[in-house]
Amino acid sequence: MSRYLLSAFFSCLFIYAYAQEETNQTSGYSFTTVQEIPITSVKNQSSSGTCWSFSGLGLIEAELLREGKGEYDLSEMFVVHKNYEDKAKKYVRMHGANQFGGGGSFADVLDCIRYYGIVPDSIQPGLNYGEELHRHAELDSLLSAYVGVIIQNPNKKLSSSWFKGLNGILDAYLGECPESFSYRGKQYTPQSFAQSLGIRAEDYISITSFTHHPFYLPFPLEIPDNWRWAYSYNLPLNEMMRAIDTAIEKGYTVAWAADVSEKGFSRKGIGMVQDKNKAETAGSDQVRWIGEKENQTQKTAPLQEKIITQELRQEGFDNYETTDDHGMLIYGTAVDQNGNKYYMVKNSWGIDNSYKGTWYVSVSYVEYKTTSIVLNKNALPTDLKNKLKIN
């Protein structure tokens, strides 16, 4: 299996293999909430590389709450099913010269809603294969092997049934995507259900911050899981951070794609960037990215953090030190006992960490390890909307 296929398989992969004592403090940290935006419950992607679907729909669910439309639990696996269909078509059309696997991006959620609609999780929970939690190793391997045969083109011409065969695998594991369904006493199609919720994919934009493309213009971010080649607007680092802060101040959540393979991203629920010149360091998806690399000095107190610059961000991205590992949802801010600011982040690794599924991530970590964000365009400061020519 190629490095990119391995990346797609392991991207966001969570093996549910640990438990933590419930507490208001961990690793020497104590947090006080400054602003908390209502969100839906923490979900568990378990052993699947589908963080992009969980966090992308987490954003949409939070938007419905913000708009006063009530609480909804939308189907991540409907989105995964539809995106595997689209991904396979592009992979075959590209003769295999494109990303294929379980990973994805926030654009995949928005395009699914745009073209196919959405359904409640109760209609398509996606657990048709004898498991209580999502375990996609077998499914991902089968689909990769299947499209691998198709692009070999053994009949010297693609058959008319190859896509039906692919859908047969997806249906067997994730369930058939319904053409119509009944929900809360009304009949819907996936498209009419999305319309009833008032979800408009065009209301959301992606933002990033790198110097290898001009600022204030969109470009397709060069990460393997951006198989759609979706565009992100490029902002200077300080303006990307201002976009996040303004959104939170206005009551909007922010979908956050980031590298979580750093030592400072603790499985207990802390994300920080230790300044190695100031302190010394000392063991599921979570195991893949965090494993035993956790910063042991977090057990004593908040640490001095590295100062992040635009150049440092770029160096990390160019050197493969910053990769697109995981998708989460920023939904508020807090301060630690020393008054340092942190973002409150909803994860999709269940609720067995010290903060019941929330991570507290420092400003420095977000500055350094963000690959992209997605937010409602109305959450942007007016001057940034003008600079990006967004209506």
C-alpha positions, 0 to 999 in steps of 0.5 A: 500500500502506498504512503498516501493510501496509508495516510488516508487510512490512518488519518484521524484513526482512533482505536478506543483503547484507554480510559481517563478519570473524570476531573476538572483538572489534568496535567497541571492545568485548570481552565476557566471558560470565557465563551462557550458556543452551544454544540451537539454531543461529542461523537465517536468515530472509533476506528475510522478515518472519518474525522472530516465528516464528524467535525464538518457535520459538527459545524453544521449541527452547531449552525442549526443550534445558532439559528434556533432550529433545534438539535439535530444528529446528522448522518456522518456515514451518509456523507462517507458513502456519497464521498466514497462514490465520488472519490472512486469515480475521480480515482478511476478517471485519473487512472489511479493518480489521485488520493483514495481512502477513508480520509477527506476534507471539510469540502467533502461534507459541504459538497455532499450537502450541496449535491446529495443532501443529508439525512439524520443519523437515525436513518443511516447510522452506517453500522451494517456489519456487526459492530457497535462502533465504526471500524473501517479497516476492512471496508477501506481495504476492500474498496482500495483493492476494488478500485485497484483492480478497476484501474488495471482495466483487465478487460481493456475497457471498463465494464458498465457494472464497476460502479454498481459493484462499488456501491454494493460494498458500500451498501453492505457496510454503511447501508443504502443511502435512502431515496426517501425517508420519514422523519418526525412525521414528515416525508423527505428526500435527502435533498428536501431534508437539507432544504428544510434545514436551510443549509446552504453550502455556499455560505461556508468558506475555507481559509488557510495561511501559507506563503507559497501562494499569494495572500487574499487569493484562493488556491487548492491546498496541497494535502493528500486528502484534498482529493477534490482540489477544493480551494481555500482563501489564503490569509496572513497568519494574524488575519487567519487568527483574527477570523477565528476570534471574530467568529467565536465573538459573534457566536459562530463555531469553526471547523478546524483541520490540524496536525495532532501528531505533535508531542504537545497534543496530549491524549488527556485533552491539552494541545500546546507547543512547548518551547524546548529552550524553556523546558525539557520533555520526558507513551485508536486514531488517538494512538496513531497520532499521539501514542506515547509521544505525549509531553510528560512535563504537562503533568506539572504545570502550563509551560512556556510556549514557542512564539509562532511566526508565518515563516515557522508555519511554512517551514513546518508545512514544507518539511512534512512536520505539519500534516493534515491529520485531523478535523475538529470543531472550535467552539469557544475560548478559555484561560488557564490558571496563568491567564493564557488563552486556549480554544475549546475544541470538540473532538470525535474520539468519544468522551473518555478523556479528562474533559469529556471529549473537549480539548483545550488548545493553545493559541500557539498550537492553533497558529502553528499546526492549523492546515485550514479552517471552515466557517460561515462567511458571515462570521468574518470581519468586514474588512477581511470579507472585502479583501477576499471579495466575498459577498 
